Amino acid sequence: MTLSRSDFDQYMVPNYAPAAFVPVRGAGSRVWDQAGREYVDFAGGIAVNSLGHCHPALVSALTAQANTLWHVSNVFTNEPALALAQKIVNATFADRVFFCNSGAEANEAALKLARRAAIERHGAQKHKVLSALNSFHGRTFFTVCVGGQPKYSDGFGPKPAGIEYYEYNNLASLEALIDDETACVIVEPIQGEGGVTPASREFLQGVRRLCDQHQAFLIFDEVQSGVGRTGSLYAYMDYGVTPDILSSAKGLGGGFPVGAMLTTADLAKHLAVGTHGTTYGGNPLACAVAGAVFDVVNSPEVLAGVKHKHQQIVDAIAAINARVGVFKEVRGMGLLIGAELKDEYAGQAREILALSALEGLMVLMAGPNVIRFAPSLVIADADITEGFARFERALAAFAGK
Ligand SMILES: *Cc1c(COP(=O)(O)O)cnc(C)c1O
């Protein structure tokens, strides 16, 4: 007998509330459910499926590696991991890469490296982590406590000490907290889960300057904004502000779980043999797929395409909104776009998701008031057009127009 959504409550821990339908197959930016209904995918697995579903280059990399070598652990290195690290180093500020399996793990590594390096260089008092209110950095206990949303970290007992919160896009609030005990400042160039809010250039430049003044390391959490999502390989390139440490995951594997922490040779020294690790990190299957993602995404055509599609989508939302009038602001960069509901519709993003699904469209929310779009970086024009036709029908049903 086919299992269905109702079996979720029977067998799974109830920490998620999945949609009523169960996807079974995907191709490009279309997905089909158990009943054969077809959906346009503007959700992209939460900014993960950077090249859509079952992209031929990724299927080919995965199947070739599946017939070659799956896993050896970090007692040995492997060719796909070395090749991926080389590509990342050649294309970014980084000289060294640490592989892991998720965004939270990439941030965990970033934060541990920053604290370790600061303490080794300056002494035990230099351990403070400064993080933005409303930020999201993952769900391990350290990363969820660093995240600036107490609703995710409360209720699990004593929290790690030495974490303080500044206001995003408010340099004065960071300036008031940063001091000689600050080990690092962590920031998302675009707050994703927090509502798709880009940092201003002046803010990130100011954060860099304050970090330099106080010998604090700057960590960019690019788990959501990285790997072509903004139309540059990483968002730091759009801003012209270079971090000391960068975390990457989500789009990096295009749907295969993989994460990476990028840093300089000078900092990397502080994670000497035995100081950190993970069994699966740098797994050959994951790195083979991520290498293929990287080659496709890091091309002028794909990156320029992201900026072009950004404008198409922003224009489409504006045209629909002129008719249905539910959004007060559209913001974001590249193919990470948020549309914030007018105050009279506050808290109703989840209903729009459900109505969109009924029309054959997968979209996301980013908090209760923001509809988030994070489609494939290579989504076809026809899929954008069809998806927004469906979105308009969903919004018309929502607003009763
Ligand atoms: C999703 C996300 C994470 C956590 O990634 P996981 O793979 O879910 O652990 C961390 N930081 C940001 C900015 C994210 O968007």
Ligand as a Chemical Component Dictionary entry (heavy atoms), coordinates in Angstrom:
data_LIG
# 
_chem_comp.id                   LIG 
_chem_comp.type                 NON-POLYMER 
_chem_comp.pdbx_formal_charge   0 
_chem_comp.three_letter_code    LIG 
# 
loop_
_chem_comp_atom.comp_id 
_chem_comp_atom.atom_id 
_chem_comp_atom.alt_atom_id 
_chem_comp_atom.type_symbol 
_chem_comp_atom.charge 
_chem_comp_atom.model_Cartn_x 
_chem_comp_atom.model_Cartn_y 
_chem_comp_atom.model_Cartn_z 
_chem_comp_atom.pdbx_ordinal 
LIG C1 C1 C 0 19.332 27.086 6.185 1  
LIG C2 C2 C 0 20.302 27.953 6.859 2  
LIG C3 C3 C 0 21.178 27.437 7.836 3  
LIG C4 C4 C 0 21.093 26.018 8.337 4  
LIG O1 O1 O 0 21.374 25.090 7.336 5  
LIG P1 P1 P 0 21.019 23.544 7.593 6  
LIG O2 O2 O 0 21.544 22.856 6.369 7  
LIG O3 O3 O 0 19.528 23.476 7.734 8  
LIG O4 O4 O 0 21.703 23.132 8.834 9  
LIG C5 C5 C 0 22.122 28.291 8.377 10 
LIG N1 N1 N 0 22.209 29.576 7.994 11 
LIG C6 C6 C 0 21.393 30.106 7.063 12 
LIG C7 C7 C 0 21.562 31.525 6.655 13 
LIG C8 C8 C 0 20.399 29.316 6.475 14 
LIG O5 O5 O 0 19.566 29.855 5.581 15 
# 
loop_
_chem_comp_bond.comp_id 
_chem_comp_bond.atom_id_1 
_chem_comp_bond.atom_id_2 
_chem_comp_bond.value_order 
_chem_comp_bond.pdbx_ordinal 
LIG C1 C2 SING 1  
LIG C2 C3 SING 2  
LIG C2 C8 DOUB 3  
LIG C3 C4 SING 4  
LIG C3 C5 DOUB 5  
LIG C4 O1 SING 6  
LIG O1 P1 SING 7  
LIG P1 O2 DOUB 8  
LIG P1 O3 SING 9  
LIG P1 O4 SING 10 
LIG C5 N1 SING 11 
LIG N1 C6 DOUB 12 
LIG C6 C7 SING 13 
LIG C6 C8 SING 14 
LIG C8 O5 SING 15 
# 
